[in-house]
Amino acid sequence: ATPWQALVAATRNGAAICGVGDELGTIEVGKRADLIVVGGNPLEDINNVRRLLLVLKDGVIVADKRDPWAKPLTPAF
């Protein structure tokens, strides 16, 4: 499988199989804000999903592994 296929299987498809696809699995308005922020593009290297920086549960940061001394990142958009 490609990295994209692995991410879809673990997120959207996993939520659907568990019967919670209407609340989890994709980033959409009205869904729960449970997500992770990783330190690299998982489409370039799927192992980047192991480089956790932030974990959010219901939109609240519950784990923060960012370097407190690092310079703030400039948004890409």
Salt bridges, closest charged atoms under 4 A:
GLU23 OE1 - ARG32 NH1 3.60
GLU28 OE2 - LYS31 NZ 3.14
ASP34 OD2 - ARG32 NH2 3.92
ASP34 OD2 - LYS57 NZ 3.12
ASP58 OD1 - ARG32 NE 2.96
ASP64 OD2 - ARG66 NH2 2.70
